[in-house]
Amino acid sequence: MRVLVIGAGISGLAMGVRLKRAGIDDFRILDAEDGLGGTWRVNTYPGAAVDIASTIFQFGFRTHPWRRTHATQDEVLEYLEQVAKEQGLEPHFVFGARVTEARWDDRGHEWSVTTAAGATYRANVLVSAVGLLSHPNDPTWPGLPEFRGPVMHTQQWQHDVDLSGRRVAVVGVGSSSVQIVPAIAPVAESVHIFMREPGWVLPKGDRRYDDFELRRWARPWYRRLMRTREVVKKEWHNLTGRPSYHAGSKRNHAMEQLARGYVETTFADRPDLRAAVTPDYPFEGKRVVLSSDYYPALLRDDVHLVPHPVASLTPTGIVDATGVHHEVDVVVTATGFTAADYLATYDVFGRGGCRLRETWREGAFAHAGVTVPGYPNFYLLFGPNTNGSGAVSVFWKAEMQAAWVVADLRRMTRRGLSAVDTRAWVCAAYNVWMQRRLSRTVWATSNNYFKHSSGRNVTQFDGSITLQWLILKLGRPLGTYGLRRKEAR
């Protein structure tokens, strides 16, 4: 086939739509799950929802009449399924196909992709659309196999486990945890939250739209207008001053004061909790958590914050780092994902058999976040150093990056090329420039999932959406070159 896409989440759908609109119908979209949606299919834990405004959490070509200011998991999945059906993508999906290896053929200029079931797919172009948050960071605590109760990662929620009247431990205080705790606290006997390090939290302000607002959002022109307005407002904010993630910036200081004020107001009568939830690193050093009901949940008598990491498990509970044993019946591991370990779920081999994991041994990188030298006709959607620039969501980025792929396909057809590769020196120069920019951010000095074990920031982009748009527009013609099959012989 012409194109093979790995991943049927937001980026995979964006790629499929771009291909369809370009008149390219010879493609398949593989996914390990039994349906489309990616993150929004597998994360079904209680309280799962978007933490940015629904207004911008959608494709530009298909706005949606959301029911809430911040869409819930089921509503997002419903939207993605509607898009796939309306755009005619359903015949192109292959579900239950977990990719284990992708290998480039130097002579034939095509990719050979193998699945766990032993199936093999061959395609001229390979697009990885597996995203950042697809591989759980599963803990390996001593004693974990001996624990007698259910243990589940937030991405693998066991809906047959009844939490009513049970003592539940939630390990972690990131975005998933702060959604789960308020949702399960009213039904569980007790909730123990184990915290290695607190995060900065701001009120989310989420709510359901009233009937008048729902009637307005039902009008497509109004949705497009509000989406454009929101993007322009956020981008103007980005262009008129240093962002809040820049160390020492006025905005960083102002946002930190806002977050501290939220702590002070909520825990005015609880100095113990006030001290425990206040970070000792700059604002936005980690991903900021947005929630209006997490802090209030900590004030419940049946919710207990343990400001220490987990040391080990016993058959009946958890031992924290201070040696205290906590009796629990169920353990929820809200320990996040291996976001800095790109493509952890399958191997990629490029020209001359070079292995991508070895190429990335000091941390993932790519030219403009999309292509890697030595791996022709291989594209990354939501790849290294493309997260951030918060004026828009992953939807916009996926559409722009998918446009890059289609432009290369047209270039190959127009010039009689069989492959497109990336100039190593251009990729290197781009990444030196980006890493220098990132070194001035608060991300550089904080403990977060943005960084590889080498210390390299591999996930974030420093700059406005206008800058990212320019890079995606100019980076393709400047950084790539064409190949023909005879040149590889």
Long-range contacts (C-beta under 8 A, 24 or more apart in sequence): 1-26, 1-27, 1-28, 1-121, 1-122, 1-123, 1-124, 2-26, 2-27, 2-123, 2-124, 2-125, 2-409, 3-27, 3-28, 3-123, 3-124, 3-125, 3-126, 3-127, 3-405, 3-409, 4-28, 4-30, 4-111, 4-113, 4-121, 4-123, 4-125, 4-126, 4-127, 5-29, 5-30, 5-127, 5-129, 6-30, 6-31, 6-99, 6-102, 6-113, 6-126, 6-127, 6-128, 6-129, 6-130, 6-346, 7-31, 7-38, 7-128, 7-129, 7-130, 7-131, 7-134, 7-381, 8-33, 8-35, 8-36, 8-37, 8-38, 8-93, 8-95, 8-129, 9-36, 9-37, 9-38, 9-39, 9-40, 9-41, 9-80, 9-129, 9-130, 9-131, 9-134, 10-38, 10-39, 10-40, 10-80, 10-131, 10-394, 10-395, 10-398, 11-38, 11-129, 11-131, 11-381, 11-382, 11-394, 11-398, 11-401, 11-402, 12-36, 12-38, 12-127, 12-129, 12-381, 13-59, 13-80, 13-83, 13-84, 13-87, 13-89, 13-398, 14-59, 14-129, 14-381, 14-395, 14-398, 14-399, 14-401, 14-402, 15-127, 15-129, 15-381, 15-398, 15-402, 15-405, 16-84, 16-87, 16-89, 16-92, 17-59, 17-61, 17-83, 17-87, 17-89, 17-402, 18-399, 18-402, 18-403, 18-405, 18-406, 19-402, 19-406, 20-87, 20-88, 20-89, 22-406, 22-409, 22-410, 24-406, 24-409, 27-92, 27-123, 28-92, 28-93, 28-94, 28-121, 28-123, 29-89, 29-92, 29-93, 29-94, 29-129, 30-94, 30-97, 30-99, 30-113, 30-115, 30-121, 31-93, 31-94, 31-95, 31-96, 31-97, 32-96, 32-97, 32-98, 32-99, 32-345, 33-95, 33-96, 34-95, 34-96, 35-81, 35-95, 36-80, 36-81, 36-84, 36-93, 36-95, 37-76, 37-77, 37-80, 37-81, 38-130, 38-131, 38-134, 39-131, 39-133, 39-134, 40-73, 40-76, 40-77, 40-80, 41-77, 42-155, 42-156, 43-73, 43-154, 43-155, 43-157, 43-176, 44-73, 44-157, 44-159, 45-154, 45-155, 45-157, 45-176, 45-179, 45-180, 45-332, 46-157, 46-179, 46-180, 46-183, 46-184, 47-179, 47-180, 47-182, 47-183, 48-72, 48-73, 48-176, 48-179, 49-73, 49-179, 49-206, 50-76, 51-175, 51-204, 51-289, 51-290, 51-291, 52-390, 52-393, 53-230, 55-223, 55-226, 55-227, 55-230, 56-227, 56-230, 56-231, 56-234, 56-391, 56-392, 56-393, 56-395, 56-396, 57-393, 57-395, 58-227, 58-393, 58-395, 59-83, 59-395, 59-399, 60-227, 60-395, 60-396, 60-399, 61-399, 62-86, 62-87, 63-220, 63-223, 63-224, 63-227, 64-223, 65-214, 65-217, 65-218, 65-223, 66-209, 66-217, 67-208, 67-209, 67-214, 68-206, 68-207, 68-208, 68-209, 69-205, 69-206, 69-207, 69-208, 69-209, 70-204, 70-206, 98-345, 99-345, 99-346, 100-346, 100-347, 101-346, 101-347, 101-348, 101-349, 102-126, 102-346, 102-347, 102-348, 102-349, 102-378, 103-348, 103-349, 104-349, 104-350, 104-351, 104-375, 104-376, 104-377, 104-378, 106-351, 106-352, 106-488, 107-485, 107-488, 107-489, 108-485, 109-376, 109-377, 109-418, 109-419, 109-483, 109-485, 109-488, 110-377, 111-377, 111-378, 124-377, 124-418, 125-377, 125-378, 125-379, 125-405, 125-408, 125-409, 126-377, 126-378, 126-379, 127-378, 127-379, 127-381, 127-402, 127-405, 128-343, 128-348, 128-378, 128-379, 128-380, 128-381, 128-383, 129-381, 129-382, 129-398, 130-343, 130-345, 131-381, 131-382, 131-394, 132-337, 132-339, 132-342, 132-382, 132-387, 132-459, 133-336, 133-337, 133-339, 134-337, 134-345, 135-337, 135-338, 135-341, 135-344, 135-345, 136-335, 136-336, 136-337, 136-338, 137-335, 137-336, 137-337, 137-338, 138-333, 138-335, 139-171, 139-310, 139-333, 139-335, 141-310, 141-311, 141-312, 141-313, 142-311, 142-312, 142-313, 143-312, 143-313, 143-314, 143-315, 143-319, 144-313, 146-313, 146-314, 146-315, 147-313, 147-314, 147-315, 147-316, 147-331, 148-315, 148-316, 149-328, 149-329, 149-330, 149-331, 150-330, 150-331, 151-330, 151-331, 151-333, 152-330, 152-331, 152-332, 152-333, 153-332, 153-333, 153-334, 153-335, 154-180, 154-332, 154-333, 154-334, 155-337, 161-330, 163-187, 163-188, 163-330, 164-188, 165-189, 166-329, 166-330, 167-192, 167-327, 167-328, 167-329, 167-330, 168-192, 168-328, 168-329, 168-330, 168-331, 168-332, 169-193, 169-194, 169-317, 169-318, 169-326, 169-328, 169-330, 169-331, 169-332, 170-194, 170-332, 170-334, 171-310, 171-318, 171-331, 171-332, 171-333, 171-334, 171-335, 172-196, 172-333, 172-334, 172-335, 172-336, 173-197, 173-198, 173-199, 173-289, 173-334, 174-199, 174-287, 174-289, 174-334, 174-336, 175-287, 175-289, 175-290, 176-334, 176-336, 177-334, 178-289, 178-291, 178-294, 179-291, 179-294, 180-332, 180-334, 181-294, 181-297, 181-298, 181-303, 182-291, 182-293, 182-294, 182-296, 182-297, 185-297, 185-300, 185-302, 185-303, 188-302, 189-302, 190-302, 190-303, 190-304, 191-302, 191-303, 191-304, 192-304, 192-306, 192-318, 192-326, 192-328, 193-298, 193-303, 193-304, 193-305, 193-306, 194-306, 194-308, 194-309, 194-310, 194-318, 194-320, 195-276, 195-305, 195-306, 195-307, 195-308, 195-309, 196-308, 196-309, 197-279, 197-286, 197-447, 198-276, 198-277, 198-278, 198-279, 198-307, 199-279, 199-286, 199-287, 199-288, 199-289, 200-256, 200-259, 200-279, 200-283, 200-284, 200-285, 200-286, 200-288, 200-289, 201-259, 201-262, 201-263, 201-277, 201-288, 201-289, 201-290, 201-291, 201-294, 201-295, 202-255, 202-258, 202-259, 202-262, 202-288, 202-289, 202-290, 203-262, 203-290, 203-291, 203-292, 204-290, 204-291, 204-292, 205-292, 206-292, 231-391, 231-392, 231-396, 231-465, 234-390, 234-391, 234-392, 235-391, 235-464, 235-465, 235-466, 237-391, 238-389, 238-390, 238-391, 238-464, 238-465, 238-466, 239-464, 239-466, 244-283, 244-284, 245-284, 245-388, 245-441, 245-442, 245-443, 245-462, 246-440, 246-441, 246-442, 247-282, 247-440, 247-441, 247-442, 247-444, 247-445, 252-282, 252-283, 252-284, 252-442, 253-283, 255-283, 255-284, 256-282, 256-283, 259-283, 259-288, 262-295, 263-295, 266-295, 266-296, 266-299, 267-295, 267-298, 267-299, 270-299, 273-298, 273-299, 273-305, 276-305, 276-307, 277-305, 281-442, 281-445, 281-446, 281-447, 282-442, 282-445, 282-446, 283-442, 284-442, 284-443, 285-442, 285-443, 285-445, 285-446, 285-447, 285-448, 286-446, 286-447, 286-448, 286-449, 287-448, 287-449, 336-449, 337-449, 339-449, 339-450, 339-459, 340-364, 340-449, 340-450, 340-451, 340-452, 340-453, 340-458, 340-459, 341-452, 342-380, 342-383, 342-384, 342-458, 348-375, 348-378, 350-374, 350-375, 350-376, 350-378, 351-375, 351-376, 351-421, 362-452, 362-454, 362-456, 363-451, 363-452, 363-454, 363-456, 363-458, 364-452, 364-458, 365-427, 365-431, 365-456, 365-458, 366-427, 367-422, 367-423, 367-426, 367-427, 367-430, 367-431, 367-475, 367-479, 367-480, 368-404, 368-430, 368-471, 368-472, 368-475, 368-476, 368-479, 369-401, 369-461, 370-401, 370-404, 370-472, 370-475, 370-476, 371-420, 371-421, 371-422, 371-427, 371-479, 371-480, 372-422, 372-427, 373-421, 373-422, 373-423, 373-424, 373-427, 374-421, 374-422, 374-424, 375-421, 375-422, 376-419, 376-420, 376-421, 376-483, 377-419, 377-420, 379-404, 379-405, 379-408, 384-458, 384-459, 385-431, 385-434, 385-438, 385-457, 385-458, 385-459, 385-460, 385-461, 386-461, 386-468, 387-450, 387-459, 387-460, 387-461, 388-460, 388-461, 388-462, 389-461, 389-463, 389-464, 389-465, 389-467, 389-468, 391-464, 391-465, 392-465, 396-465, 397-468, 400-468, 400-469, 400-472, 401-472, 403-472, 404-472, 404-476, 407-476, 408-476, 408-480, 411-482, 412-482, 415-482, 416-484, 417-482, 417-483, 417-484, 418-483, 418-484, 418-485, 419-482, 419-483, 419-484, 419-485, 420-480, 420-481, 420-482, 420-483, 421-480, 421-481, 421-483, 422-479, 422-480, 422-481, 423-479, 423-480, 423-481, 426-478, 426-479, 427-479, 430-471, 430-475, 430-479, 434-461, 434-462, 437-462, 437-463, 438-462
